Amino acid sequence: MGNQNVSKKFNEEFKKMVVDLYSSGSAVKDLSSEYGVSEVTIYKWIKRFTPMNLEDGTSVTTDDFIQLKKQMRGLQEENEILKKAMAIFARK
Protein backbone atom coordinates (compact mmCIF):
# COMPACT_ATOMS: atom_id res chain seq x y z
CA MET A 1 0.00 0.00 0.00
CA GLY A 2 1.43 3.34 -1.06
CA ASN A 3 0.60 6.91 -0.28
CA GLN A 4 -3.01 7.61 -1.06
CA ASN A 5 -4.26 11.10 -1.75
CA VAL A 6 -7.34 11.19 0.45
CA SER A 7 -9.46 14.28 0.05
CA LYS A 8 -11.66 15.24 2.96
CA LYS A 9 -14.86 17.20 2.63
CA PHE A 10 -15.43 19.90 5.22
CA ASN A 11 -18.75 21.70 5.62
CA GLU A 12 -19.05 25.48 5.43
CA GLU A 13 -19.55 25.82 9.20
CA PHE A 14 -16.26 24.04 9.90
CA LYS A 15 -14.40 26.18 7.36
CA LYS A 16 -15.80 29.39 8.83
CA MET A 17 -14.94 28.22 12.34
CA VAL A 18 -11.31 27.65 11.33
CA VAL A 19 -11.18 31.11 9.71
CA ASP A 20 -12.69 32.66 12.85
CA LEU A 21 -10.04 30.95 14.96
CA TYR A 22 -7.37 32.35 12.65
CA SER A 23 -8.93 35.82 12.90
CA SER A 24 -8.88 35.61 16.68
CA GLY A 25 -5.14 35.00 16.71
CA SER A 26 -4.51 31.29 16.16
CA ALA A 27 -1.60 30.45 13.86
CA VAL A 28 -2.31 28.63 10.61
CA LYS A 29 0.35 26.04 11.47
CA ASP A 30 -1.39 25.27 14.79
CA LEU A 31 -4.82 25.07 13.15
CA SER A 32 -3.42 22.79 10.47
CA SER A 33 -2.02 20.28 12.92
CA GLU A 34 -5.00 20.48 15.30
CA TYR A 35 -7.71 19.93 12.67
CA GLY A 36 -5.81 17.86 10.10
CA VAL A 37 -6.18 20.40 7.29
CA SER A 38 -3.28 21.53 5.13
CA GLU A 39 -1.98 25.06 5.59
CA VAL A 40 -2.62 25.80 1.91
CA THR A 41 -6.27 24.83 2.34
CA ILE A 42 -6.64 27.03 5.41
CA TYR A 43 -5.15 29.98 3.52
CA LYS A 44 -7.70 29.39 0.73
CA TRP A 45 -10.51 29.41 3.29
CA ILE A 46 -9.15 32.61 4.83
CA LYS A 47 -9.14 34.28 1.43
CA ARG A 48 -12.65 33.00 0.71
CA PHE A 49 -14.34 33.88 4.00
CA THR A 50 -12.54 37.00 5.20
CA PRO A 51 -14.66 40.07 4.40
CA MET A 52 -13.27 42.85 2.22
CA ASN A 53 -14.07 46.38 3.37
CA LEU A 54 -15.66 48.56 0.69
CA GLU A 55 -15.46 52.33 0.28
CA ASP A 56 -18.99 52.85 1.58
CA GLY A 57 -18.16 51.15 4.88
CA THR A 58 -19.81 47.82 4.07
CA SER A 59 -17.98 44.54 3.64
CA VAL A 60 -18.32 41.57 1.33
CA THR A 61 -16.67 38.14 1.22
CA THR A 62 -15.04 36.70 -1.89
CA ASP A 63 -17.93 34.22 -2.18
CA ASP A 64 -20.48 37.06 -2.06
CA PHE A 65 -18.49 38.97 -4.69
CA ILE A 66 -18.39 35.97 -7.05
CA GLN A 67 -22.12 35.41 -6.61
CA LEU A 68 -22.85 39.09 -7.31
CA LYS A 69 -20.73 38.96 -10.48
CA LYS A 70 -22.71 35.92 -11.72
CA GLN A 71 -25.97 37.68 -10.96
CA MET A 72 -24.76 40.81 -12.79
CA ARG A 73 -23.81 38.76 -15.87
CA GLY A 74 -27.27 37.20 -15.88
CA LEU A 75 -28.95 40.59 -15.67
CA GLN A 76 -26.77 41.94 -18.47
CA GLU A 77 -27.83 39.03 -20.68
CA GLU A 78 -31.48 39.69 -19.87
CA ASN A 79 -31.02 43.37 -20.75
CA GLU A 80 -29.50 42.48 -24.13
CA ILE A 81 -32.39 40.14 -24.88
CA LEU A 82 -34.94 42.80 -23.94
CA LYS A 83 -33.15 45.42 -26.08
CA LYS A 84 -33.29 43.08 -29.08
CA ALA A 85 -36.97 42.34 -28.45
CA MET A 86 -37.73 46.06 -28.23
CA ALA A 87 -36.00 46.65 -31.56
CA ILE A 88 -38.04 43.89 -33.18
CA PHE A 89 -41.34 45.20 -31.82
CA ALA A 90 -40.46 48.82 -32.71
CA ARG A 91 -40.15 47.81 -36.37
CA LYS A 92 -43.69 46.45 -36.51
Beta strands, then each sheet from edge to edge (+ up, - down):
strand 1: 52-53
strand 2: 59-60
sheet 1: 1+ 2-
end
